[in-house]
Amino acid sequence: MRPTTLAGRLDALEQRGFVMIPDALDPATLARAETAVDRIHAEESAAGRAGPDGSVHALEVLDRDPVLAEMLVTPAVLPLVCSALGWNIHLYHSHVDVHPPLEAPSAPVWRWHQDGGRQNLEIESRPVRPRLSIKAGFFLSDASRPGRGNMLVIPGSHRRNSLPRPDRPELGFTQPEGAVEVRAAPGTACVFDRRIWHGRSPNVSGITRKVVFLGFTYRWIRPRHDHRPDAHPGLDPVQRQLLGACASRLGYWIPDEDDVPLRRWMRDHGLIDPANPAHR
């Protein structure tokens, strides 16, 4: 059963490493987001940046359509993210993934990984790496059935630093023990700890897979991309913070009230937990 309360979702995120939130996007936002992603896919394809199979992995996308910036403050998702990480956060990474149906079976590819890149090697952290970031994947296409390029996860694997990998995965392999498919109807969000071991299965269906990913981390961690707070008119203070706006030179490390409007937003919405150091 999928948890429906904030407390239940936070517990699932802590215990399993991911949580599914059905209907995270309302129908109007879902339709606008799919239109934006279709346009980005067409632009990337026209620029020669699509893969041989027509797939697109477009980075730093929030500047390209207002609806993507609006998704930063999705009511079903943001409270969970900031309850876990606190208020001193920003967007460090965003991407749009589009995977059309494969015309022929593809060779086996080992896609299992943890997010974070060099963080996984350079931070002294045994037996478990620090969480550092949380990602939200918004499914715009119907991935409620297998074979549609479903995301794969191993529940609870955020608490281990390694995953056995076959020596020659291109020769074929069975999925790691405990792996499950994420099945998501359009509008569903999958919120996951960046440490969870995850990957993607091939899209052998007749439906094009479309997902928007937003990654949140602490403001003292350098973003992978520079998102522009002034990209779209009318962004509110919380959206601007999440896109990197800061009122003072030391604000990312020692913020005052003007640096972090998300702190006021959390306070106004009853999300501050005095027992959580990141909320103080």
Buried (B, 14 or more C-beta within 10 A) or exposed (E): EEBEEBEEBBEBBBEBBBBBBBEBBEEEBBBBBBEBBBEBBEEBBEEEEBEEBBBBBBEBBBBBBBBBBBBBBBEBBBBBBBBBBBBBBBBBBBBBBBBBBBEEEEEBEBEBEBBBEEBBEEEEEEEEBEBBBBBBBBBBBBBBEEBBBBBBBBBBBBBBBEBEEEEEBEEEBEEBEEBEBBBBBBBBBBBBBBBBBBBBBBBBBEBBBBBBBBBBBBBEBEBBBEBBBEBBEEBEBBBBBBBBBBBEEEBBEEBEEEBBBBBBBBEEEEBBBEEEEBBE
